[in-house]
Amino acid sequence: MSIDLIPFLSFVLITTFTPGPNNISSASMGVLHGYKKTVKYCLGIATGFFGVMLLCGLISNTLLHILPGVETPLRIVGAGYILWLAFETLHTSYTFEDTDQKPLGFARGVLLQVLNLKAIVYGLTLYSTFLSSITDNLTLLISFTSFLTCLSFCSTSTWALFGASIRAYLHQPRIRQGVNLVLALLLVYTAIDLSGLLPVIQRMLGNGA
């Protein structure tokens, strides 16, 4: 086994803790329901993430060759689901005392991973480059996947705690609307990025400047 640890850890930490559908939706959940009620959702994300990462490790070198057409449908479905999360986030009322909005649960966290192309591309990239030397060793594969899953749970928990920490200030309409808008825009950006349209939009903006 040969792994260049510094580039590997840099890649993993940056991609895990920066904004994405897992982290932003966890922050939104923390804002709305507090950290304790967000834990099940974070655990669902971690469980789904483990499954996706393990699958990516097992088939990282062959999936895109066997099913070259699978990427586009995954981009469309995943981007659509994230846009729906953005819409829900933008219209969140934050009525904490008697809210009718139930926390997203374990199953919804798992579902997000199935539709999260960013996680799939991340896993395929990781296991076909940094971790290519361990994909034929099931014990090492499970060990590294477990490590990545723990990092993922730490990341979503950190974002959820951040959301919960600003929860008390959201009775003020301007703060509430500002938080909703920022979280929703981050999700929209993620959806556009996953759809593959971001380079097209950047070229259009560049040509218009």
Residue frames as a rotation matrix with the C-alpha (Angstrom) as fourth column:
MET 1
0.577 0.817 0.000 0.00
0.817 -0.577 0.000 0.00
0.000 0.000 -1.000 0.00
SER 2
-0.631 -0.775 -0.047 1.37
0.768 -0.632 0.102 3.39
-0.109 0.029 0.994 -1.04
ILE 3
0.512 0.829 0.223 -0.59
0.821 -0.549 0.157 6.57
0.253 0.103 -0.962 -0.19
ASP 4
-0.610 -0.643 0.463 0.74
0.493 -0.766 -0.414 10.12
0.621 -0.025 0.784 -0.32
LEU 5
-0.226 0.612 -0.758 -0.84
0.974 0.119 -0.194 11.23
-0.029 -0.782 -0.623 2.96
ILE 6
-0.640 -0.048 -0.767 -0.47
0.278 -0.945 -0.172 15.02
-0.717 -0.323 0.618 2.74
PRO 7
-0.881 0.376 -0.289 -2.24
-0.442 -0.429 0.788 15.44
0.172 0.821 0.544 -0.65
PHE 8
-0.538 0.695 -0.477 -4.78
0.470 0.717 0.515 12.77
0.700 0.053 -0.712 0.37
LEU 9
-0.303 0.404 -0.863 -5.67
0.918 -0.120 -0.378 14.47
-0.256 -0.907 -0.334 3.67
SER 10
-0.829 -0.019 -0.560 -5.71
-0.053 -0.992 0.112 17.92
-0.557 0.122 0.821 2.06
PHE 11
-0.814 0.535 -0.227 -8.14
-0.246 0.037 0.969 16.74
0.527 0.844 0.102 -0.61
VAL 12
-0.373 0.690 -0.620 -10.36
0.708 0.644 0.290 14.91
0.600 -0.331 -0.728 1.87
LEU 13
-0.444 0.173 -0.879 -10.55
0.768 -0.432 -0.473 17.69
-0.462 -0.885 0.059 4.48
ILE 14
-0.890 0.091 -0.447 -11.22
-0.245 -0.922 0.300 20.46
-0.385 0.377 0.843 1.97
THR 15
-0.702 0.640 -0.312 -13.90
-0.257 0.181 0.949 18.56
0.664 0.746 0.038 0.07
THR 16
-0.400 0.560 -0.726 -15.55
0.765 0.640 0.072 17.24
0.505 -0.526 -0.684 3.25
PHE 17
-0.307 0.218 -0.926 -15.83
0.822 -0.429 -0.374 20.48
-0.479 -0.876 -0.048 5.24
THR 18
-0.971 0.003 -0.240 -16.58
-0.112 -0.890 0.443 22.99
-0.212 0.457 0.864 2.47
PRO 19
-0.240 0.968 -0.069 -20.23
-0.656 -0.214 -0.724 23.82
-0.716 -0.129 0.686 1.55
GLY 20
-0.913 0.117 -0.390 -22.17
-0.239 0.622 0.746 21.12
0.330 0.774 -0.540 -0.21
PRO 21
-0.055 0.994 -0.095 -25.67
-0.398 0.066 0.915 19.58
0.916 0.088 0.392 0.00
ASN 22
0.107 0.056 -0.993 -24.81
0.697 0.708 0.115 17.54
0.709 -0.704 0.036 3.11
ASN 23
-0.685 -0.516 -0.515 -23.31
0.727 -0.432 -0.534 20.41
0.053 -0.740 0.671 5.07
ILE 24
-0.888 0.362 0.284 -25.75
-0.300 -0.923 0.240 23.13
0.349 0.128 0.928 4.01
SER 25
0.052 0.961 -0.271 -28.85
-0.201 0.276 0.940 21.01
0.978 0.005 0.208 4.63
SER 26
-0.016 -0.134 -0.991 -27.44
0.857 0.509 -0.083 20.01
0.515 -0.850 0.107 8.04
ALA 27
-0.939 -0.323 -0.115 -26.86
0.339 -0.830 -0.442 23.67
0.047 -0.454 0.890 8.92
SER 28
-0.549 0.810 0.207 -30.42
-0.496 -0.515 0.700 24.45
0.673 0.281 0.684 7.88
MET 29
0.229 0.602 -0.765 -31.73
0.295 0.706 0.644 21.58
0.928 -0.373 -0.016 10.01
GLY 30
-0.436 -0.478 -0.762 -29.68
0.867 0.005 -0.499 22.80
0.242 -0.878 0.412 12.97
VAL 31
-0.958 0.134 0.255 -31.14
-0.149 -0.988 -0.039 26.28
0.246 -0.075 0.966 12.59
LEU 32
-0.240 0.969 -0.053 -34.69
-0.529 -0.085 0.844 24.99
0.814 0.230 0.534 12.39
HIS 33
0.649 0.618 -0.443 -34.74
-0.120 0.658 0.743 22.18
0.751 -0.429 0.502 14.93
GLY 34
0.539 -0.534 0.652 -31.56
-0.817 -0.141 0.560 22.35
-0.207 -0.834 -0.512 17.00
TYR 35
-0.360 -0.841 -0.404 -28.68
-0.907 0.417 -0.058 19.90
0.217 0.346 -0.913 17.03
LYS 36
-0.631 0.073 0.772 -30.31
-0.408 0.815 -0.411 17.02
-0.659 -0.575 -0.485 18.95
LYS 37
0.389 0.875 0.288 -33.14
-0.096 0.349 -0.932 16.68
-0.916 0.334 0.220 16.43
THR 38
0.595 -0.257 -0.761 -30.65
-0.803 -0.239 -0.546 16.88
-0.041 0.936 -0.349 13.57
VAL 39
-0.284 -0.819 0.498 -28.49
-0.766 0.506 0.396 13.95
-0.576 -0.270 -0.771 14.70
LYS 40
0.164 0.405 0.899 -30.69
0.169 0.887 -0.430 11.31
-0.972 0.223 0.077 13.02
TYR 41
0.974 0.175 -0.144 -30.40
-0.087 -0.297 -0.951 13.16
-0.209 0.939 -0.274 9.73
CYS 42
0.281 -0.951 -0.131 -26.61
-0.959 -0.283 -0.005 13.37
-0.032 0.127 -0.991 10.13
LEU 43
-0.302 -0.347 0.888 -26.48
-0.424 0.883 0.200 9.65
-0.854 -0.316 -0.414 10.90
GLY 44
0.635 0.591 0.497 -28.55
0.244 0.458 -0.855 8.97
-0.733 0.664 0.146 7.78
ILE 45
0.817 -0.429 -0.386 -26.09
-0.574 -0.530 -0.625 11.01
0.064 0.731 -0.679 5.74
ALA 46
-0.131 -0.934 0.332 -23.18
-0.932 0.230 0.279 9.09
-0.337 -0.273 -0.901 7.27
THR 47
-0.017 0.196 0.981 -24.83
-0.053 0.979 -0.196 5.71
-0.998 -0.055 -0.006 6.56
GLY 48
0.900 0.396 0.183 -25.63
0.179 0.048 -0.983 6.61
-0.398 0.917 -0.028 2.96
PHE 49
0.590 -0.762 -0.267 -22.17
-0.807 -0.545 -0.230 8.10
0.029 0.351 -0.936 2.54
PHE 50
-0.200 -0.660 0.724 -20.56
-0.619 0.658 0.429 4.87
-0.760 -0.362 -0.540 3.77
GLY 51
0.330 0.421 0.845 -22.54
0.318 0.793 -0.519 2.86
-0.889 0.440 0.127 1.24
VAL 52
0.992 0.047 -0.113 -21.72
-0.080 -0.447 -0.891 5.21
-0.093 0.893 -0.440 -1.63
MET 53
0.317 -0.948 -0.031 -18.02
-0.939 -0.319 0.130 5.33
-0.134 -0.012 -0.991 -0.75
LEU 54
-0.160 -0.343 0.926 -17.78
-0.306 0.909 0.284 1.55
-0.938 -0.238 -0.251 -0.43
LEU 55
0.647 0.479 0.593 -19.49
0.413 0.433 -0.801 1.08
-0.640 0.764 0.083 -3.78
CYS 56
0.892 -0.365 -0.268 -17.20
-0.451 -0.667 -0.593 3.66
0.038 0.650 -0.759 -5.40
GLY 57
0.015 -0.940 0.340 -14.18
-0.874 0.153 0.461 1.85
-0.486 -0.304 -0.819 -4.01
LEU 58
-0.005 0.048 0.999 -15.36
0.050 0.998 -0.048 -1.49
-0.999 0.050 -0.007 -5.35
ILE 59
0.393 0.285 0.875 -16.12
0.825 0.311 -0.472 -0.33
-0.407 0.907 -0.112 -8.87
SER 60
0.423 -0.209 -0.881 -14.08
-0.041 -0.976 0.212 2.89
-0.905 -0.054 -0.422 -9.22
ASN 61
-0.558 -0.790 -0.256 -12.09
-0.319 -0.081 0.944 1.64
-0.766 0.608 -0.207 -12.19
THR 62
-0.897 0.177 0.405 -14.97
0.416 0.649 0.637 0.13
-0.150 0.740 -0.656 -14.15
LEU 63
-0.161 0.957 -0.242 -18.27
0.570 -0.110 -0.815 1.94
-0.806 -0.269 -0.527 -13.50
LEU 64
0.188 0.257 -0.948 -17.95
-0.408 -0.858 -0.313 4.76
-0.893 0.446 -0.056 -15.99
HIS 65
-0.774 -0.469 -0.425 -16.63
-0.590 0.291 0.753 2.36
-0.229 0.834 -0.503 -18.63
ILE 66
-0.836 0.504 0.217 -19.52
0.513 0.858 -0.022 -0.08
-0.198 0.093 -0.976 -18.18
LEU 67
0.235 0.972 -0.013 -22.25
0.954 -0.233 -0.188 2.59
-0.186 0.032 -0.982 -17.86
PRO 68
-0.754 -0.645 0.124 -20.96
0.657 -0.737 0.159 5.71
-0.012 0.201 0.979 -19.61
GLY 69
-0.431 0.655 0.621 -24.48
0.193 -0.605 0.773 7.15
0.882 0.453 0.134 -19.86
VAL 70
0.152 0.549 -0.822 -25.25
0.904 0.260 0.341 7.04
0.401 -0.794 -0.457 -16.14
GLU 71
-0.695 -0.545 -0.469 -23.63
0.705 -0.646 -0.293 10.37
-0.143 -0.534 0.833 -15.32
THR 72
-0.854 0.353 0.383 -26.16
-0.100 -0.833 0.544 12.66
0.511 0.426 0.747 -17.04
PRO 73
0.159 0.966 -0.202 -29.31
0.176 0.173 0.969 11.19
0.971 -0.190 -0.142 -15.41
LEU 74
0.099 -0.193 -0.976 -27.60
0.981 0.185 0.063 11.29
0.169 -0.963 0.208 -12.01
ARG 75
-0.893 -0.449 -0.011 -26.69
0.448 -0.888 -0.102 14.94
0.036 -0.096 0.995 -12.54
ILE 76
-0.547 0.748 0.375 -30.26
-0.187 -0.546 0.817 15.87
0.816 0.377 0.439 -13.46
VAL 77
0.385 0.730 -0.564 -31.96
0.399 0.419 0.816 13.96
0.832 -0.539 -0.130 -10.64
GLY 78
-0.107 -0.526 -0.844 -29.41
0.992 0.001 -0.127 15.01
0.068 -0.851 0.522 -8.04
ALA 79
-0.945 -0.245 0.219 -29.53
0.256 -0.966 0.024 18.68
0.205 0.078 0.976 -9.05
GLY 80
-0.226 0.947 0.228 -33.33
-0.104 -0.256 0.961 18.61
0.969 0.193 0.156 -9.00
TYR 81
0.405 0.350 -0.845 -33.43
0.723 0.442 0.530 17.18
0.559 -0.826 -0.074 -5.49
ILE 82
-0.472 -0.666 -0.578 -30.94
0.874 -0.441 -0.204 19.76
-0.119 -0.602 0.790 -4.21
LEU 83
-0.833 0.255 0.490 -32.96
-0.008 -0.893 0.451 22.58
0.553 0.372 0.746 -5.83
TRP 84
0.242 0.948 -0.207 -36.00
0.204 0.159 0.966 21.28
0.949 -0.276 -0.155 -3.96
LEU 85
0.139 -0.289 -0.947 -34.00
0.987 0.123 0.107 21.45
0.086 -0.949 0.303 -0.72
ALA 86
-0.869 -0.489 0.071 -33.06
0.489 -0.872 -0.026 25.03
0.075 0.012 0.997 -1.62
PHE 87
-0.382 0.821 0.425 -36.72
-0.068 -0.483 0.873 25.95
0.922 0.304 0.240 -2.17
GLU 88
0.495 0.551 -0.672 -37.68
0.583 0.362 0.727 24.47
0.644 -0.752 -0.142 1.21
THR 89
-0.257 -0.701 -0.666 -34.80
0.964 -0.233 -0.127 26.28
-0.066 -0.674 0.735 2.89
LEU 90
-0.864 -0.103 0.493 -35.74
0.254 -0.934 0.250 29.65
0.435 0.341 0.833 1.35
HIS 91
-0.123 0.934 0.335 -39.31
-0.327 -0.357 0.875 29.38
0.937 -0.002 0.350 2.65
THR 92
-0.270 -0.038 -0.962 -38.50
0.754 0.613 -0.236 28.10
0.599 -0.789 -0.137 6.13
SER 93
0.466 0.591 0.658 -40.39
0.066 -0.765 0.640 30.07
0.882 -0.255 -0.396 8.80
TYR 94
-0.612 -0.758 -0.227 -38.38
0.224 0.109 -0.968 29.06
0.758 -0.644 0.103 11.91
THR 95
0.195 0.713 0.674 -41.42
-0.739 -0.346 0.579 28.99
0.645 -0.611 0.459 14.19
PHE 96
-0.619 -0.717 -0.320 -39.62
-0.381 0.631 -0.675 27.05
0.686 -0.296 -0.664 16.89
GLU 97
-0.631 0.339 0.698 -42.26
-0.725 0.061 -0.686 26.79
-0.275 -0.939 0.207 19.59
ASP 98
0.067 0.753 0.654 -44.95
-0.141 0.656 -0.741 24.94
-0.988 -0.043 0.150 17.63
THR 99
-0.452 -0.318 -0.833 -43.49
-0.822 -0.216 0.528 24.23
-0.348 0.923 -0.164 14.25
ASP 100
0.646 0.713 0.272 -45.40
-0.476 0.655 -0.587 21.97
-0.597 0.250 0.762 11.88
GLN 101
0.530 -0.545 -0.650 -42.24
-0.672 0.197 -0.714 21.22
0.517 0.815 -0.262 9.93
LYS 102
0.954 -0.165 0.251 -40.86
-0.040 0.760 0.649 17.88
-0.297 -0.629 0.718 11.02
PRO 103
0.103 -0.986 -0.130 -37.10
-0.702 -0.165 0.693 17.30
-0.705 0.020 -0.709 11.08
LEU 104
0.424 -0.113 -0.899 -35.69
-0.748 0.516 -0.418 15.42
0.511 0.849 0.134 8.12
GLY 105
0.748 -0.013 0.664 -35.00
-0.514 0.621 0.592 11.93
-0.420 -0.783 0.458 9.41
PHE 106
-0.073 -0.829 0.554 -32.55
-0.229 0.554 0.800 9.10
-0.971 -0.068 -0.230 8.89
ALA 107
0.186 0.212 0.959 -34.05
0.732 0.621 -0.280 7.93
-0.655 0.755 -0.040 5.59
ARG 108
0.979 0.194 0.062 -33.89
0.188 -0.747 -0.638 11.39
-0.077 0.636 -0.768 4.04
GLY 109
0.418 -0.903 -0.100 -30.22
-0.675 -0.383 0.631 11.62
-0.608 -0.196 -0.770 4.93
VAL 110
-0.226 -0.444 0.867 -29.56
0.224 0.843 0.490 8.29
-0.948 0.305 -0.091 3.19
LEU 111
0.557 0.555 0.617 -31.61
0.717 0.054 -0.695 9.39
-0.419 0.830 -0.368 0.17
LEU 112
0.862 -0.260 -0.436 -29.57
-0.341 -0.933 -0.118 12.56
-0.376 0.251 -0.892 -0.22
GLN 113
-0.127 -0.977 0.172 -26.42
-0.490 0.212 0.845 10.46
-0.862 0.023 -0.506 -0.68
VAL 114
-0.076 0.175 0.982 -28.01
0.637 0.766 -0.088 8.28
-0.767 0.618 -0.169 -3.35
LEU 115
0.721 0.469 0.510 -28.88
0.692 -0.442 -0.571 11.46
-0.042 0.765 -0.643 -5.32
ASN 116
0.761 -0.486 -0.429 -25.71
-0.229 -0.821 0.523 13.37
-0.607 -0.300 -0.736 -4.45
LEU 117
0.894 -0.422 0.150 -23.53
0.315 0.355 -0.880 13.25
0.318 0.834 0.450 -7.56
LYS 118
0.455 -0.759 0.467 -20.89
-0.711 -0.625 -0.323 15.31
0.536 -0.185 -0.823 -5.77
ALA 119
0.314 -0.306 0.899 -20.38
-0.755 0.493 0.432 12.43
-0.575 -0.815 -0.076 -3.31
ILE 120
0.841 0.044 0.539 -20.29
0.216 0.887 -0.408 9.87
-0.496 0.460 0.736 -6.13
VAL 121
0.784 -0.580 0.219 -17.77
0.056 -0.285 -0.957 11.83
0.618 0.763 -0.191 -8.20
TYR 122
0.369 -0.623 0.690 -15.77
-0.911 -0.391 0.134 12.50
0.186 -0.677 -0.712 -5.02
GLY 123
0.503 -0.121 0.856 -15.65
-0.418 0.833 0.364 8.78
-0.757 -0.540 0.368 -4.22
LEU 124
0.899 -0.155 0.410 -14.73
0.419 0.579 -0.699 7.72
-0.129 0.800 0.585 -7.76
THR 125
0.647 -0.691 0.322 -12.00
-0.309 -0.624 -0.718 10.38
0.698 0.365 -0.617 -7.88
LEU 126
0.379 -0.481 0.790 -10.64
-0.919 -0.098 0.381 9.45
-0.106 -0.871 -0.480 -4.47
TYR 127
0.483 -0.120 0.867 -10.50
-0.223 0.941 0.255 5.70
-0.847 -0.317 0.428 -5.05
SER 128
0.872 -0.187 0.452 -9.17
0.488 0.401 -0.775 5.91
-0.036 0.897 0.441 -8.60
THR 129
0.487 -0.742 0.460 -6.30
-0.185 -0.603 -0.776 8.25
0.854 0.292 -0.431 -7.62
PHE 130
-0.018 -0.548 0.836 -5.21
-0.923 -0.312 -0.224 8.57
0.384 -0.776 -0.500 -3.98
LEU 131
-0.049 0.099 0.994 -6.53
-0.769 0.632 -0.101 5.17
-0.638 -0.769 0.045 -2.86
SER 132
0.477 0.258 -0.840 -6.15
-0.827 0.455 -0.330 3.08
0.297 0.852 0.431 -6.00
SER 133
-0.460 -0.792 -0.400 -3.63
-0.573 0.610 -0.548 0.83
0.678 -0.023 -0.735 -4.27
ILE 134
-0.884 0.116 0.453 -6.14
-0.366 0.431 -0.825 -0.37
-0.291 -0.895 -0.338 -1.63
THR 135
-0.103 0.957 -0.271 -9.25
-0.989 -0.128 -0.075 -1.06
-0.106 0.260 0.960 -3.72
ASP 136
0.100 0.106 -0.989 -8.38
-0.460 0.887 0.048 -4.74
0.882 0.450 0.137 -4.11
ASN 137
-0.813 -0.343 -0.470 -8.05
0.275 0.486 -0.829 -5.22
0.513 -0.804 -0.301 -0.33
LEU 138
0.097 0.993 0.062 -11.50
0.370 -0.093 0.924 -5.40
0.924 -0.067 -0.376 1.26
THR 139
0.289 -0.035 -0.957 -10.22
0.957 0.007 0.289 -4.87
-0.003 -0.999 0.036 4.82
LEU 140
-0.710 -0.615 -0.341 -8.33
0.593 -0.785 0.180 -1.71
-0.379 -0.074 0.923 3.89
LEU 141
-0.694 0.516 0.503 -11.22
0.254 -0.478 0.841 -0.54
0.674 0.711 0.201 1.73
ILE 142
0.373 0.868 -0.327 -13.68
0.619 0.030 0.784 -0.83
0.691 -0.495 -0.527 4.61
SER 143
0.036 -0.451 -0.892 -11.21
0.951 -0.258 0.168 0.81
-0.306 -0.854 0.420 7.01
PHE 144
-0.911 -0.411 0.018 -10.64
0.389 -0.848 0.359 3.84
-0.132 0.334 0.933 4.78
THR 145
-0.380 0.859 0.344 -14.35
0.271 -0.252 0.929 4.09
0.885 0.446 -0.137 4.00
SER 146
0.404 0.491 -0.771 -15.09
0.863 0.075 0.500 4.10
0.303 -0.868 -0.394 7.74
PHE 147
-0.427 -0.656 -0.622 -12.52
0.775 -0.620 0.121 6.86
-0.465 -0.431 0.773 8.25
LEU 148
-0.921 0.116 0.373 -14.09
0.186 -0.709 0.680 8.96
0.343 0.695 0.632 5.48
THR 149
0.014 0.995 -0.096 -17.54
0.498 0.076 0.864 8.35
0.867 -0.060 -0.495 6.97
CYS 150
0.170 -0.041 -0.985 -16.41
0.971 -0.162 0.175 9.55
-0.167 -0.986 0.012 10.41
LEU 151
-0.836 -0.503 -0.219 -15.05
0.438 -0.853 0.284 12.71
-0.329 0.141 0.934 8.81
SER 152
-0.633 0.674 0.382 -18.34
0.225 -0.312 0.923 13.20
0.741 0.670 0.046 7.00
PHE 153
0.323 0.770 -0.549 -20.31
0.783 0.108 0.613 12.89
0.532 -0.628 -0.568 10.26
CYS 154
-0.211 -0.490 -0.846 -17.95
0.851 -0.517 0.087 15.35
-0.480 -0.702 0.526 11.97
SER 155
-0.957 -0.182 0.226 -18.48
0.282 -0.767 0.577 17.79
0.068 0.616 0.785 9.12
THR 156
-0.252 0.940 0.230 -22.28
0.275 -0.159 0.948 17.65
0.928 0.302 -0.218 9.07
SER 157
0.327 0.323 -0.888 -22.34
0.927 0.074 0.368 17.83
0.184 -0.944 -0.275 12.88
THR 158
-0.602 -0.634 -0.485 -20.12
0.691 -0.718 0.080 20.91
-0.399 -0.287 0.871 12.81
TRP 159
-0.877 0.325 0.355 -22.41
0.054 -0.667 0.743 22.63
0.478 0.671 0.567 10.33
ALA 160
0.087 0.957 -0.276 -25.51
0.514 0.194 0.836 21.58
0.854 -0.215 -0.475 12.30
LEU 161
0.063 -0.152 -0.986 -24.01
0.981 -0.172 0.089 22.96
-0.183 -0.973 0.139 15.52
PHE 162
-0.927 -0.373 -0.044 -23.25
0.349 -0.899 0.264 26.21
-0.138 0.229 0.964 13.72
GLY 163
-0.498 0.819 0.283 -26.87
0.104 -0.268 0.958 26.39
0.861 0.507 0.048 12.61
ALA 164
0.304 0.624 -0.720 -28.11
0.783 0.266 0.562 25.64
0.542 -0.734 -0.408 16.12
SER 165
-0.385 -0.561 -0.733 -25.84
0.891 -0.433 -0.136 28.31
-0.241 -0.705 0.667 17.61
ILE 166
-0.999 0.034 0.017 -27.48
-0.028 -0.954 0.299 31.10
0.027 0.299 0.954 15.59
ARG 167
-0.490 0.867 -0.091 -30.99
0.704 0.455 0.545 29.73
0.514 0.204 -0.833 16.13
ALA 168
-0.131 0.459 -0.879 -31.87
0.904 -0.308 -0.295 32.16
-0.406 -0.833 -0.374 18.94
TYR 169
-0.657 -0.225 -0.719 -31.38
0.055 -0.966 0.253 35.19
-0.752 0.126 0.647 16.68
LEU 170
-0.949 0.173 0.262 -33.80
0.289 0.157 0.944 34.11
0.122 0.972 -0.199 13.97
HIS 171
-0.026 0.952 -0.304 -36.90
0.887 -0.118 -0.446 35.70
-0.461 -0.281 -0.842 15.51
GLN 172
-0.080 -0.080 -0.994 -35.69
-0.182 -0.979 0.094 38.86
-0.980 0.189 0.064 13.72
PRO 173
0.776 0.565 0.279 -37.13
0.119 0.303 -0.946 38.84
-0.619 0.767 0.168 10.18
ARG 174
0.716 -0.527 -0.458 -34.09
-0.692 -0.453 -0.561 40.35
0.088 0.719 -0.689 8.47
ILE 175
-0.332 -0.850 0.409 -31.68
-0.870 0.444 0.216 37.87
-0.366 -0.284 -0.886 10.06
ARG 176
0.019 0.430 0.903 -34.03
-0.041 0.902 -0.429 34.98
-0.999 -0.029 0.035 9.29
GLN 177
0.925 0.377 -0.052 -34.44
-0.045 -0.028 -0.999 36.00
-0.378 0.926 -0.009 5.65
GLY 178
0.398 -0.861 -0.317 -30.71
-0.916 -0.352 -0.194 36.57
0.055 0.367 -0.929 5.28
VAL 179
-0.412 -0.526 0.744 -29.83
-0.615 0.763 0.199 33.14
-0.672 -0.375 -0.638 6.66
ASN 180
0.375 0.643 0.668 -32.46
0.140 0.672 -0.727 31.46
-0.916 0.366 0.162 4.48
LEU 181
0.921 0.013 -0.389 -31.20
-0.354 -0.383 -0.853 33.26
-0.160 0.924 -0.348 1.40
VAL 182
0.014 -0.997 -0.077 -27.53
-0.995 -0.022 0.096 32.41
-0.097 0.075 -0.992 1.99
LEU 183
-0.403 -0.141 0.904 -28.26
-0.315 0.949 0.008 28.73
-0.859 -0.282 -0.427 2.64
ALA 184
0.592 0.709 0.383 -30.61
0.165 0.358 -0.919 28.49
-0.789 0.607 0.094 -0.34
LEU 185
0.769 -0.345 -0.539 -28.13
-0.637 -0.488 -0.597 30.20
-0.057 0.802 -0.595 -2.69
LEU 186
-0.309 -0.911 0.273 -25.36
-0.872 0.386 0.300 27.84
-0.379 -0.145 -0.914 -1.60
LEU 187
-0.157 0.344 0.926 -27.62
0.091 0.938 -0.334 24.89
-0.983 0.032 -0.178 -2.41
VAL 188
0.867 0.480 -0.130 -28.57
-0.045 -0.184 -0.982 26.42
-0.496 0.858 -0.138 -5.77
TYR 189
0.307 -0.851 -0.426 -24.89
-0.947 -0.315 -0.054 26.92
-0.089 0.420 -0.903 -6.59
THR 190
-0.502 -0.477 0.722 -24.24
-0.491 0.844 0.216 23.28
-0.712 -0.246 -0.658 -5.67
ALA 191
0.308 0.715 0.627 -27.13
0.228 0.585 -0.779 22.12
-0.924 0.383 0.017 -7.88
ILE 192
0.877 -0.031 -0.480 -25.87
-0.437 -0.470 -0.767 24.18
-0.202 0.882 -0.426 -10.84
ASP 193
-0.102 -0.995 -0.007 -22.37
-0.966 0.097 0.241 22.82
-0.239 0.031 -0.970 -10.30
LEU 194
-0.426 -0.026 0.904 -23.60
-0.168 0.984 -0.051 19.22
-0.889 -0.174 -0.424 -10.20
SER 195
0.621 0.766 0.168 -25.78
0.060 0.167 -0.984 19.70
-0.782 0.621 0.058 -13.29
GLY 196
-0.131 -0.764 0.632 -22.70
0.856 0.235 0.461 20.56
-0.501 0.601 0.623 -15.36
LEU 197
0.589 0.474 0.655 -24.11
0.756 -0.609 -0.239 23.97
0.285 0.636 -0.717 -16.32
LEU 198
0.665 -0.313 -0.679 -21.68
0.345 -0.677 0.650 26.05
-0.663 -0.666 -0.343 -14.27
PRO 199
-0.461 -0.883 0.086 -18.95
0.506 -0.182 0.843 26.26
-0.729 0.432 0.531 -16.97
VAL 200
-0.266 0.454 0.851 -21.62
0.914 -0.161 0.372 27.24
0.306 0.876 -0.372 -19.53
ILE 201
0.783 0.601 -0.159 -22.94
0.615 -0.712 0.340 30.02
0.091 -0.364 -0.927 -17.27
GLN 202
0.301 -0.763 -0.571 -19.41
0.353 -0.467 0.811 31.24
-0.886 -0.446 0.129 -16.55
ARG 203
-0.619 -0.521 0.587 -18.67
0.714 -0.062 0.697 31.41
-0.327 0.851 0.411 -20.29
MET 204
0.162 0.786 0.597 -21.91
0.874 -0.395 0.283 33.30
0.458 0.476 -0.751 -20.91
LEU 205
0.842 0.117 -0.527 -21.10
0.431 -0.733 0.526 35.80
-0.325 -0.670 -0.667 -18.14
GLY 206
-0.109 -0.976 -0.188 -17.55
0.449 -0.217 0.867 36.16
-0.887 0.010 0.462 -19.45
ASN 207
-0.533 -0.053 0.844 -18.78
0.844 -0.092 0.528 36.85
0.049 0.994 0.094 -22.99
GLY 208
0.469 0.831 0.299 -21.26
0.769 -0.550 0.326 39.38
0.435 0.077 -0.897 -21.69
ALA 209
0.451 -0.352 -0.820 -18.68
0.624 -0.532 0.572 41.33
-0.638 -0.770 -0.021 -19.69
